[in-house]
Amino acid sequence: MTTASAPLKIPRVVPQRKPRTPRENIPQTREERETILREVRHYVAEQTLVPPVPMNDLKVHADELVAALGTKEIYRDYIGILINNELWRETLAAVPFERRLLMVPKCLRVEAKCPAPFDEFGLLCKSCGLCSIQDLEYEAEKLGYAALVAEGSAIVMSLIQTGKIDAIVGVACIPVLERAFPYMEAAAVPGVAIPLLQDDCIDTAVDEDWIWDYIYLTSDDHTRRLDLSGLHDEVETWFAPESLTTIMGESEGDTEAIGRAWLARAGKRWRPFLSVAAYQALRDDATEAVSDDLKKVAVAVECFHKASLIHDDIEDEDAERYGEKTLHEEHGLAVALNVGDLLIGEGYRLIGETKLSAEQRAAMLQVAANGQRHLCRGQGAELVWQRNPEPLKSVQVLDIFRQKTAPAFEVALRLGSISADLGKYEEVSEVLGEYSKNLGIAYQIRDDLSDLGEEGDTNDLAGLRPTLLLAVAHEKAKGEQKAQLAEVWRRRLPEGVTFAQIEQWYLDLKAVKRAEDLQLTYKELAIRSLTDLENANLKGLLRRVIGKIFNDTVVKGWCSEVQEISELEKVRAQNSNDTATVTR
């Protein structure tokens, strides 16, 4: 288990690209695109289509889906591309990496800042970190792909004719993909294509998680057909009252009844989901149904988490959670404390009752105990601060995040991995620790951001608790404003200052921008921590998990001004050469 004693250093912020609105023929939100992809996969699974399918036939099937989904007709070509991808998916999985080509367009670079020169062969990437080209090329080449920074049907045709390429993973805009399609159809070359979100050839964006999904796709990876949304939904069903009874046994007495009701109450279930995802990646038998032991482990993880929430709410004197009264407000302080303690015991009981080996159970109990210790240290640091509250630096707040939030993610991943295979777990243990640390910090920053505005998820500012936004704002402020923010740190709201005004200061002082950049940086660090992971199943799945967690989480607007600016940028964006480098 990773310790949290080493000093935390704030990493250099990974440069972030300004978000752009997709072209009108592309679904406008990531959520909508993910929904369409999911429905495409269901549709293809029910058909008897054999690739290659002519373009006209693809359009017929796309029209059927457009009608069935009730979506815009202008999305037909986009949906047709996704259908074609799914038809070739299993064929691509069977092609060795060294017989595949990754095609990436140069327009993914940040054109105004890209330091890469061109020569007669094309773009010479300098690995500056401004765009995703360097990571895509590096990982593809490491796996054995040929990597091509290019676009255009002529290049596709010439490469197909060499006979050295058996499959293509391509990234391009819809017009380029349509021009290349006839060549691939004629040669019956398996190909999947991830559409760019814009087609103006400058600073374009793409759903990068989809690229990684296809890059890692292999028939040896038994998680490749795993529907993460479906898996998350399945885990959620385990917390229905009747399911909890099946998994945990009948409850006895009022204390257990209150505990079960709290366990079943609303929650994102990310931690039990992570346990199940790690298990799926490391288990040997891909056809084996989810076991009762895995359900017990997943529920144990949620028991630990929900117990910590009860205690946190008491310690922070919060009156609401999930839009309802907190447990101590509803049942009294003593009862809530007792229920929290009970849930911790229930977690250990469930682990001990699994039919896994003695070595696996011992390892899981140690992981859970260490995680509990680290979490309490983080909460303890905040409680000690509350006795003599003074301004904290950004790095101090992030260190609290590391100790309070990251351990829960780490425990979840480790317990799921141990449940699958203790030997494999030991091989990936170090990576799980680094991945969890960065994921946990990114997630907690996301929570700080989601707290902004009238519809914020929690009430950290009203509760006068340490937040990254407050730390950054205080560091950047000067004069009277700095003194007033220092008073907020001391848990006193200055006279004449409102919470809405403080949130406006967060915007004016660019604290929100700094927090967003750090969230994306820690998310990127979590991804990069997987670079040297040899287990392809786990590597691919953990990449996808990050996309699932953060893309399912909507950061709400924090003021009408920002929303108006966002809408204005959308309007502006809406109105608003074949070059290649082949490397082996």
N, C-alpha and C positions, 0 to 999 in steps of 0.2 A: 504494500500500500504506500502510495506516495506521501511523504511527510510535507507539512506546510511550513517548516521552520526556516527554510532558505529564504533570504530576503527577496522580495519581489521587485523586479525592475520593469518599468513601463516600456514596452517595445516601441521601436520606431514605427510610426503609423504607416500602414500599407496604403499607398495612394489610392483614392477612391474616384471612380469615374462618375460624372454627373448623370443621374438617371435620365433616360429619354423615353418618350412615349412611343410605343410601337406604331407601325404603319396601320392604316385603317383596315387592311385585309388580314391583320393578325389579331387574335383575341387580346384585349387590352391589359388584362391583369394576369399575374402568374397563377392565381387561384383558378381563373377561368381556363387557362391553358392546361393546367394539371387535371382539371375535371374532364376536359375534352379528351386528353390522352387516356385517361382511365376508361372513358366510354368507348374510345376507339379499340382499346385492348379487349374489352368485353365483346364488342361487335365482331372483331376478327376471330376471336376464339369460337364464336358460334357459326362461322362461315366455313365453307369447304374450298376456299380460294387457294390456288397454287401459283406462286410467283414464277416468272414475271407476269404481272397483270398489265395489259395495255393502259395507257393513260386515259383513254375514253371510258374504259370500264371503271377505273379508279374514281373518275368523276361521278359516275352513276352511284357508286357506293357512298361517296362523299355526300352526294345530294340526299341519299337516304338518311345518313346520320344528321345532316343539317336539319332535316325535317323532324327527325325523332327527338333531337335535342332542343328544337325550337330556337336555334341560334341563328346568327346572321348569314345570309347567303354568300356574302363577300368572303366568308371564311372557308368556302368550299375547297380551294386549292390547298390551303394550309392543312385541312383535315385529310385531303387526299394524300399528302406527303406523309402524314402520321400513319395512315392505313398502310401505305407501301412499306414504311419502316417495320411495322408489326409483322407484315407478311414475310419479311426477310430476317426477322430477329433471330429465330432459332438456327437458320442457315449460317448467319454471321457468327453465332456462338460456337459453331463447329469448326470455323476456319482458324488455323494457328495465327498467333499475333504476327509472326514474321512474314505472313502472306497477306497482311492487311496494309492499307494505306489510310493515313489520317490527313484529310484536307482541311486546312484552316485558312480563311481569308485574311489578307493583310489589313483589311479595314477594321479588324478588332483592336488594332493598336490605337493609342491616343495620339492622333496625328500631330497635334501642335507641340507635344512634348517628347515624342518618341526619338531617342538618340540613335536608333539603328540606321546605319547607312545602307545603300543599295549598291550592288555590283552587277555584273552581267548575269549573275545567277539569281538575283533577287534580294530580298530582305535579309540582312545579317543581324539577327536578334542580339541585343546587348544584355538581355536578362535584367532589365531595369526594374521590373515589378509593376510597371504602370498598367499592364494589361495581362490577359490570361495566356497569351501565345507561348511565353516561355515555359509555363507549367505544363501546358498541353503537350508541347513538343518534347520536353524532358521526360515526362512519364511515358508517353507513347514510344519514344526511342528506347527507353529502359526496358519496356516490355518486348520490343523487337519490331515495332511498326516501322514503315517508312513514313516520314512526316513531310508534308508539302504545304508551304505557305503560298496558296494560289487559289484561283477560281477560274472557271471557264470550261466550256464543253470540249474545246480542242485539246486541252491538257488531259481531261478525263479520257478521251478517246485514245490519245497516244499512249497513255499508261496502260490502258486495258490491252492494247495491241502488243505490248511487250511480253505478255504472258506471265509476268512476275507478280501480278496482283490478283488475288482471288476474292477480295472483298474490300469495300470502301466505307469508311466513316467520314462523312462530309459535313462541313458547315458552310452555308451559303444563303444568299437571299432567294426568295421564291422565283424570281425571273431566271436566275442562273440555274437553279435546280431544274426548272422546267426545260431549259435548253439542253442540260446534260442528260435528262431522263431517257430520251430515245436511244442514245449510245449505250447506256447501261442496260436498257431493256433488250436491245438487239444482241448484246453479248451475254445476257443472262448473268451479269455479275451481281452478286449480293451487295446491296448498298443501303445504308441508312443515312438519312439527311436531317440535320438539326437546323431548322430555318432561323436565319437572322431576324431580329425584330424590326430592323429598318433595312432599306435597300438603297440608301443614298451614298454608300461607299465611304463614309467618313464617320469614325468613332461609333461604329455599330455595336449593338449589344445582342446577347444570345442567352438562352436558358442553359447556363454552363453545367448544371447538375445533369442535364440530359446527355451532354457530351461525355461526361465521366461515366455515366451509366453504360453507354455503348462502348467506350474504350476498354473498360474492364470486362465486358461481356464475354463469357466463355462457357462452354458446355460443362466444364468441371465445377462451375460455381452454382451450387444448388440454391442460391438465393436470388438468381437472376429473374425468376418468375414471381418473386415475392412482392406482393402489393403492400407497400408500407402503410398506405391509408387504410386498406382493409385490415392489416395486422393491428394498427392502432385502434380501429373500431372494435376488433375482436377482444383486445385487452380490456377495453372499456366495459364490455359485457360481463367480465368477471367480477365487477364491482356492484352489480345489481344485487339486492338483498338475498334473493334465492341462490345466486351463484356463490356469494360469500358463505352462505350456510353449507353448501356442498363442499367448498374448499376448506373452510375453517371448522366445520362442525356446528352443532346447535349452540346458540348463545345461552348463557346462564346468568340470570339476574339483570338488574337495571344497568349496572355499570357496563357490562358487555353489550347490552342493547344500545346504549348511548354510543359506545365505541364503534359498533358496526354501522350505526346510522351516520356517524361522522366519516367513517371510511368510505361509505357509499356516496357521500355528498360530493358536489361538483368538484372537478379538478381536471387538469390536463392529462394526467396519467403518463407523462413523459418518462418518468423513472421506471415504472414496470415495463413500459414499451421498450426502453433501452435494454433491459434485462432479456426480454424475449428476442429482440433483434440480435444481440450478441450470441445468444444460444443458437439461433437459426444459422448464424454464420459459421459457428465452430462445431456443430454437431456432425456426426458421421453419416447418419441415415437421413437422407433428405425426404424420404417418404413417410417417416414416422409421424404420427399424430402428436399434437401438443400433449405432453404428459401432465398428470396431476401434480407431479413434483415441480414442474416448471410453473404451474399456476400458483403453487404455494410460495415459491421463491418470489414471483412477481408481486403477490399480495403482501408478502413480508416486506419487500422494498417500499410499498406504499404505506404500510403500517409505520415504518420508521419515519417516513416523510410526514405523514399526517400527525404523528405524535409531536414532531418538531414544530409544526404549525401551531398546535395547541399551546405549547410552551412559549413560542415566539409571541403569539397574540397576548398572552398574559404578561410577559415581560415588557412588551411594547405598549401595553394598555390599549390595544385596538378593540374597537366595539363591533366591527363588521369584517366579514370575509365571505367571498363568493356572493356578495349582495345580501347576506343574511347575518344574523347575530353570531358573534364568535361563541365558542363553546362555553367560556367562562361567563359571558354575559347572559347566556341562555340558562345555564345550570348552576352557576356559582363557581367561585375560584377553586374551592376544595375538590369538587366533583371533576372539574376540568383537568386539574393536575393529576388526579387519580386515573382518569381515562387516558391521558397522555402516557402515563407510566405503564398502564395496562397494554397499550398498543405496542410499546417497545418490547414488552414481554411476549406479546403475541407474535411479533416478528421473529424473535429468536426461537419461539416454540415451533413455528411453521418450518423454519430451516432445519431444526432438529428432527422433525417428523418426516422429512423426505426420505425416500428409500435409496438415496445416493450412497456412495461408499463413505466409510468413516473418514477417509482422507479428504474427500470433497466437503463433507459437512464441517470438519474441523477448519478447513481453509475458509469456508464461507463465514463461519462464526467469527474467525479472526478478522476478516475483512469488515464485517458489519460492526464489530467492536471498535476497530480503528477509525472507521468512518464516523461513528458516534463521537469519539473523542475529538477528532478534528473539527467537527461541526460545533461542538460545545466550546471549543477554543475560540472559534470565530465569533460565535454569539457572545461569549464572555468578553472578548475585546470590545464589542459594542456596548455591553452593559457597564464595563469599567469606564468607558468614555462618558456614559450617561451620568455617572456620579460627579464628574468634573468636566462638563462639555466645553471643548475648545475647538477651533477650526482644525479640520483634518486635511492633509494633502491628498491629492488624487491617488497617489501610490498607496497611501494608508487605507483609503476606501476600497481600492481594488484588492488589497490584501485581505480585507474583511470578506469581500466577495469570494476570494479564493478559498478561504477557510469555511465560510458558511454555506455556499452553494455548490462548489465543485465536488466536495466529498459525497454528496447524495448521488450525483451523476456517476461518480467513480464506483461507489458501492454497487449501484445498479448494473453497470457494465461488468464489473468483476464477478458478481454473483451469477449473472447469466452465463458468463464464459466458463466459470468453474463447473456450473451445472452441466454444460455440454461436454467438456473434456479438460481434466485438470492438467494434463501434459501440454495441450495446446495453449491453455490459459497461461502457463508459466512462460511460454515462448513470447507471448504478446503483452505480458504484464506491464512492462515499462512503458510501452506505447499507450496503453489504456490510461495510465496515470497522467501523462502529458496531454493527451487528447482531452481527458475529463477536466483538467485544470483550465484549459483555454475555453472549452465549451461552457463550463460553469460560469466563468467570468463574463463571457459574451452574453450568456443568458440573463445574468443578473443586471448587466447594463441595459439589456432590452427591457427588463422590468422597470428600471428607472425611467426609461423613455416612455413606456406605456402608462406611467403614472401621471404624465402631463395632461392638462386640460380638465374640463368639467367631467368628462366621461372616463377619466383615468381608472386603471384597474385597481390600484390601491391608494393609499393616502400618506405616502412617505413625507411629503412636505408639511401637510397639516399635523402629522405626528412628530414633526421636527426631528427626523432621524437622518443619519448620515447617508448622503447620496453622492454619486459621482458628479451630477449636475451642480450641486451646491459647492462641492470642492473646486471644480473647474471655475465656476463663476467667481468664487472668492479669490482664487489665485489671479484671475484676470482683472478684477475690479480695482478701483482706485478711490482714494478720498472717502467721502461720506458713504458712498455706495459700498465700499469694502467694509467700513465699520458696521453698516446695517446688516450686511451678510454675515459678519462675525457674530452679531447678536442672534441671528437665526441659528448659527452653529451652537450658540449657548442656550438654545431652546427657548428663545424669547423672540416674539414677533415685534419688531420695532413699531412704535406708535405711528399711525398713519400709513403703514405699509401693508398691502394685502398680498395674499398668496398669488393672485393673478398678476400682480405687479412683479413679484419675484420671478414668476415663470417668464414674464416678458424680459426681465433682465437676463435670464438664461439664454434667450434668443439674441438679445442685443450684444451680449458678451461672447457669443458664439460657443457657449458651453454645450448647447444641444448638438452643434456640428462636431465638436470635439468628442462628445460621447458617442455619436453615430460612427465617427471614424474609428474610435477604439473598439466599439462593438464589432465592426466589420474586420478590424485587425485581429482581434482574438478569435473570431470565427475562422479567418484565414490561417492563423497559427494552428488551430485545431486540425484543419485540413492538412497543413504541411507537416504536422507531427506524424502523419501516416506515410510519409514519403518512403521510408526504409522498411515499412511493414511488409513482410514476405507473404503473409497469408492473404491471398487475393480475395477470398470470400469476405473476410472481415474488413479488408481495406475498402473494397467497393461498397459494402453495406454501410460502413461508418460515414463514408462520404455522402451517401444518399440520405442518411439519418439527419445530418446537419441541414440539408436542404429541406427535409420534411419538418423539422422542428421550427426553423426560422421562417420558412415560407408559409407555415400554417399560423404563424403568430402575426397579427396585424398591429403595428404600432400606430396608435390613434393620433389624430391631429391635436396639437396643443393650443392653437389659437386660430381664430378666423383669418388673421392676417396671413399666416403660413398657408392656410388652405387656399386663400385667394391667389397667393403667389404661385402655388402649385398648379392651380387651374390655368393661370395666365401662361405658365411655362408649357402646359399641355397644348394650348392653342398655338403658341409660337412654334412648338416642335412639329405640330401637325401641318403647318404651312411652310413649314420650312423646306485595272489594267492587268490584265493578267500578269502577275509577278510571282515568281516561285523560287523556293529554296528546297531542294530535295536532300534529306539527310537520312542516313541509315544508322 
